[in-house]
Amino acid sequence: MAASLARGAEALGYTIVHEHFFDTVCLKLLDYGLQGITAQNVKLQAEDHKLNFFYVDGDSFSISLNETTTLEDVNELLEVLA
């Protein structure tokens, strides 16, 4: 599921920070081309969906998945990132 999340986030314009990952995907906004989006914007959107990400700094955050994560969960995460 983490690979699906990473591919989807990359398709939305996010930069995947680490080439190799297991259950946590770290995303970077710096290269994201959508009119000045910040980690704070993502945080507010995630909180509206009752999701909690780890905010590394103003340009990066990570999302951790586990064995209970479903494709529907990944789609909701991507909706938040869109």
C-alpha angles and dihedrals in degrees: 000000000000090000090052090050092048093049092047094048091048090051088054090055102263120136116236105226099203125043092208124045139151113197103342124070118195114205130194124209099192093095094037106120101205108116103284101317112178136193086257090061090051091047093054091048092047092049090053086059092044091246126140122208128179110249109210095182139320092298105034139054137164134222121205123204131189140196092282094058112117133197088255088057091051091049090052090050090051090049088057090050095048 
